[in-house]
Amino acid sequence: MKEKLKLADIFLELTSLLKNRELTKEIANKEIRKLYREYLKLYVKLNRMIPEFDDGKFKGNVNCYFYALDLPLPYVFKGLFEKITGIPFCTNLGEISGLEFFDYKFSNPTSSDLLDYVYTDLDTLKIKAYDSAINMSPKNNGYKIAIFMEVNKDYDYHFVRQNIDGSWSSKLGYKKCIVKMYNPLDYLNDNINHVRTSYEYIKTLELVKPSIKR
C-alpha cells in the first residue's frame, strides 16, 4: 500500500509540472527523468514476477535494454517529456541511475564499461545480479539476461531475456518487433535477416528483483 501511495505522489508531481507555465526545457528534462527513476524503483518492488514472453506490450516506448529488465515507459512520462523538451525520451544505459550515457561512437567503450553501467543501474533498482551461463538453470529464483556488444565498430549493445517458459526474446531497438528464440546466441545469426551480426556475446546474468517488506 505504501508503494502505491508513493506512485500516486509521483503522478501528482507530473501533473504539477504540466501546469507550470514557467517550466524550462532544462528543468523539465531533469525533473521528469528524476520522477521516472523513482517510478522505476517502485515498479520493480511491486512487480516481482518473472517476465512472460511479450510480443508487443511495450510497443515503441523502450529499447532492448529496458525490455530485458522488464521495465515500462508509461506514456505519461514519455509524452510530457517530449512535449516540453521536443526531444525523444530514450531508455539508454545509465538512465536508471542518472548517469550520463557514454557516447559510444566517440569514447570507444569496452565491454567492462558496458557492464559497469548495467551493474550501477541494477544496484539503483536493488536488483541482484549473479553470474550465470546460457545453459545454466537459475539458482536464485530469478531470470536470466544475455548481454551482447558490437565491439570495434559502432559499440552498440543488445540484450536478450529469458522468459518464464524458458524461451528467450529480445526487442529490436525502439521498434515494435520482438523476436522469440530458443537460444540467445541465435541473435548472432540474425533471426529476421539471417545474416551474421557484428556483435559479440559478453555475459549472462541472473536477475533477482527485491522483495516487498510488509
HUVEN-V114654 format. One record per pair of residues at least 24 apart in sequence whose C-alpha atoms are under 10 Angstrom apart, sorted by the first residue. I is the first residue (numbers start at 1). J is the second residue. Records with the same first field share a line. If there is no record, write none. Layout:
# HUVEN-V114654
I: J, J
This chain:
# HUVEN-V114654
1: 46, 214
2: 42, 214
3: 39, 41, 42, 43, 45, 46, 212
4: 42, 43, 46
6: 38, 39, 42
7: 35, 38, 39, 40, 42, 43
8: 39
9: 35, 39
10: 34, 35, 36, 38, 39
11: 35, 36, 39, 76, 77
14: 76, 77, 80, 81
15: 76, 80
17: 80, 84
18: 80, 81, 83, 84
23: 84
24: 84, 85
25: 81, 82, 83, 84, 85, 86, 87
26: 84, 85
27: 84, 85
28: 80, 81, 82, 84, 85
29: 80, 81, 82, 84, 85, 87, 89
30: 81, 98
31: 81
32: 77, 78, 80, 81
33: 77, 78, 81, 89, 95, 96, 98
34: 95, 96, 97, 98
35: 77
36: 73, 74, 76, 77, 78, 95, 96
37: 95, 96, 97, 98, 124, 125
38: 96, 124, 125
39: 72, 73, 74, 77
40: 71, 72, 73, 96, 124, 125
41: 71, 96, 124, 125, 126, 127, 210
42: 125, 212
43: 70, 71, 72, 125
44: 69, 70, 71, 125, 126, 127, 209, 210, 211, 212
45: 125, 126, 127, 209, 210, 211, 212, 213
46: 209, 210, 211, 212
47: 71, 209, 210, 211, 212
48: 142, 208, 209, 210, 211, 212
49: 142, 143, 164, 208, 209
50: 141, 142, 143, 144, 162, 163, 164, 165, 207, 208, 209
51: 142, 143, 161, 162, 163, 164, 165
52: 161, 162, 163, 164, 165, 166, 167, 168, 169
53: 161, 162, 163, 164, 165, 166, 167, 168, 169, 170, 178, 179, 180
54: 163, 169, 170, 171, 178, 179, 180
55: 169, 170, 171, 176, 177, 178, 179, 180
56: 171, 175, 176, 177, 178
57: 176, 178
58: 171, 174, 175, 176, 177, 178
59: 171, 174, 175, 176, 177, 178
60: 171, 172, 173, 174, 175, 176, 177
61: 88, 89, 90, 91, 173, 174, 175, 176
62: 89, 90, 91, 92, 171, 172, 173, 174, 175, 176
63: 90, 91, 92, 158, 159, 170, 171, 172, 173, 174, 175, 176
64: 91, 92, 157, 158, 159, 160, 161, 169, 170, 171, 172, 173, 174, 175, 178
65: 91, 92, 93, 118, 145, 147, 157, 158, 159, 160, 161, 170, 171, 172, 173
66: 91, 92, 93, 96, 159, 171, 173
67: 91, 159, 160, 161, 169, 170, 171, 172, 173, 174, 178
68: 144, 145, 146, 147, 158, 159, 160, 161, 162, 163, 168, 169, 170, 171
69: 122, 127, 143, 144, 145, 159, 160, 161, 207, 209
70: 161
90: 174
91: 174
92: 117
93: 117, 118, 120, 121, 157
94: 118, 119, 120, 121, 122, 124
95: 121
96: 120, 121, 122, 123, 124, 125
97: 121, 122, 123, 124, 125
98: 124
103: 155, 156
104: 153, 154, 155, 156, 157
105: 153, 154, 155, 156
106: 154, 155
107: 155
108: 151, 152, 153, 154, 155
109: 151, 152, 154, 155, 156
110: 149, 150, 151, 152, 155
111: 147, 148, 149, 150, 151, 155, 157, 200, 201, 202, 203
112: 202
114: 147, 148, 149, 155, 156, 157, 202
115: 147, 202, 203
118: 147
122: 207, 208, 209
125: 209, 210
126: 208, 209, 210, 211
127: 206, 207, 208, 209, 210, 211
128: 205, 206, 207, 208, 209, 210
129: 204, 205, 206, 207, 208, 209
130: 204, 205, 206, 207, 208
131: 203, 204, 205, 206, 207
132: 203, 204, 205, 206, 207
133: 203, 204, 205, 206
134: 162, 183, 184, 185, 203, 204, 205, 206
135: 183, 204
136: 204, 206
137: 166, 206
138: 205, 206, 207, 208
139: 206
140: 206, 207, 208
141: 206, 207, 208, 209
142: 205, 206, 207, 208, 209
143: 205, 206, 207, 208, 209
144: 168, 204, 205, 206, 207, 208
145: 169, 170, 184, 203, 204, 205, 206, 207
146: 170, 183, 184, 185, 201, 202, 203, 204, 205, 206
147: 184, 199, 200, 201, 202, 203, 204, 205
148: 184, 185, 187, 188, 198, 199, 200, 201, 202, 203, 204
149: 198, 199, 200, 201, 202, 203
150: 197, 198, 199, 200, 201, 202
151: 198, 199, 200, 201
152: 198, 199
153: 198, 199
154: 198, 199
155: 198, 199
156: 198, 199
157: 199, 200, 201, 202
158: 187, 199, 200, 201, 202
159: 184, 187, 201, 203, 204
160: 184, 185, 187, 204
161: 204, 205, 206
162: 206
